[in-house]
Amino acid sequence: MYREAAQAPEVVRQQLQANAERMARLSERLRQAPPRAVVTCARGSSDHAATFARYLIETRLGLLTSSAAPSVSSVYEAQPDLAGAVVLAISQSGASPDLLAAVSSARAAGAHIVALVNAQDSPLAQLADDLIPLHAGTERSVAATKSYIASLAAIVQLVANWTRDAQLAAALQQAPELLERAWQLDWSAAVTHLTAANNLYVIGRGLGLAIAQEAALKFKETCRLHAEAVSAAELRHGPMALVGAGFPLLMFTQNDESRAGVAQLATELAARGADVLLAGAAAAGATILPTEGAHPAIEPLLFAQSFYRMANALSLARGHDPDRPPHLHKVTETL
């Protein structure tokens, strides 16, 4: 896990160059024939990347984006009308049976399939109308790291091309260097605070919610630490009842319209005695985790990179092997 996560900067650097022509062709096609909606299809870490895609596409393009439920096709054998829609399928392996069933059904229902996949010879790649390789290379650790960051980078590259957003495109070109710097940041304070923890919330909003979801999964699979990802807005609708003195929360906030609200929430939680770890802003009473400033669409990639190094260290501190979580396999063959 440690070695593979450290490779993310070079993966993104190579990916941006290798996919430039593919992205330009796909983006021109999407501009010429705009889809009526985008439907994402993914599981696990890839589904967290799909959350990122939803926020980025809807805020930058104003295009309705929704997450598919693969069981609709693989279990219930239903076939929603997807004529005129783009299905954005995201996968490291491209081999999960329920994902393949959902994509096959979507294609039969008239959808245009765009696959972001690491395994270019996979069944999912063969189903795609447009294949966007992640170029993450072999990933042996069960916990996805560099392939997740590669997925986020590919989504940013697609949207930057699709919208002709020169500022976003330029920011993405700086991502490899920023990822290298994010990897070196000291998040050891989080290890100290969480080594003895039993439960925590991971909080984000907007683009940052995708990182909260990913972090919560990694806590569970590598650290055997129960974690729940919650939107900063949703925390007030019930989950807040669990937050008492000493309750740990890891909070992410990128520098966009959501930042002030998340920082204010962090201040309120710390004032109640909660153990707040905050990345991306400052808040009274919170433990601040260092971050690299960047474009709001790039900062979530940097949060993930710093988090992965910390999660690996936390797993070891709790006496676990981050590369061998119990009961899990690299390819999850959900039916």
Order of alpha helices (4+ residues) and beta strands (2+ residues): alpha-alpha-alpha-beta-alpha-beta-alpha-beta-alpha-beta-alpha-beta-alpha-alpha-alpha-alpha-beta-alpha-beta-beta-alpha-beta-beta-alpha
